[in-house]
Amino acid sequence: MNLFNNAPNFSFTRLYAHIVEEGETFTVRVRMLNHLKRGESAYGEEIAATFEMASLMVGSLASRFSIPQNCISMKIVMNHFKDGTLH
């Protein structure tokens, strides 16, 4: 994800992701912050071709900034949420 390639040398403790299906693509909006240092925050948006790519973007950000799973919040909005899932 190119979203934070030029980011300042911040450390983040929280990641908020919002993945929205828009037609044939998915918009990924993220906000990251350091709850211990209020001035350290960043946000961005990118387009992903598939839901899998969108979730990989979020996962790679979490990995890059060492944000633990319990500090990640995700909201997913899909037109047909059952498409492509196992029932």
C-alpha positions in Angstrom: 0.0 0.0 0.0 1.5 3.3 -1.1 -0.5 5.2 1.4 2.2 5.9 3.9 5.4 5.4 1.9 6.4 9.1 2.7 5.1 9.2 6.2 7.0 10.9 8.9 8.8 8.7 11.5 5.8 8.3 13.6 4.8 5.3 15.7 1.1 4.3 15.7 -0.8 2.3 18.3 -4.3 2.3 16.7 -5.6 1.6 13.2 -9.1 2.3 12.0 -10.0 0.9 8.6 -13.1 1.4 6.5 -13.6 -0.7 3.4 -16.4 0.2 1.1 -17.5 -1.6 -2.0 -18.2 0.9 -4.8 -19.2 -0.8 -8.0 -16.4 -3.2 -9.1 -13.8 -1.8 -6.7 -13.2 -1.2 -3.0 -12.3 2.0 -1.4 -10.0 1.6 1.6 -9.9 4.5 4.1 -7.6 4.3 7.1 -6.7 6.4 10.1 -3.8 5.6 12.3 -2.9 7.3 15.5 -0.7 7.0 18.6 -3.0 7.3 21.6 0.1 8.2 23.8 1.3 11.0 21.5 -1.7 13.0 20.3 0.3 14.7 17.5 1.2 11.5 15.8 -1.6 10.6 13.4 -2.1 9.9 9.7 -5.0 9.1 7.3 -5.3 8.1 3.7 -7.4 6.5 1.1 -6.7 4.0 -1.8 -8.7 1.9 -4.3 -8.4 -1.9 -4.4 -9.6 -4.1 -7.2 -10.8 -6.9 -4.9 -11.8 -7.3 -1.3 -8.8 -9.5 -0.7 -6.5 -6.8 -1.9 -8.3 -4.3 0.4 -7.8 -6.5 3.4 -4.2 -7.1 2.5 -3.6 -3.4 2.4 -4.9 -3.0 6.0 -2.9 -6.0 7.1 0.3 -4.7 5.6 -0.2 -1.4 7.4 -0.7 -3.1 10.7 2.4 -5.2 10.1 4.5 -2.3 9.0 3.7 -0.2 12.1 3.5 -3.2 14.5 -0.1 -2.6 15.5 -1.5 -5.6 17.4 -4.8 -7.1 16.2 -6.7 -6.0 19.3 -5.9 -2.4 18.4 -7.4 -2.6 14.9 -11.0 -1.6 14.2 -12.6 -2.4 10.8 -15.8 -1.4 9.2 -16.8 -3.2 6.0 -19.6 -2.0 3.7 -20.5 -4.3 0.9 -23.4 -4.3 -1.6 -23.8 -8.1 -1.6 -21.9 -9.3 1.5 -22.7 -13.0 0.8 -21.0 -12.9 -2.7 -17.7 -14.7 -2.6 -18.2 -16.1 1.0 -18.5 -19.6 2.1 -22.0 -20.4 3.6 
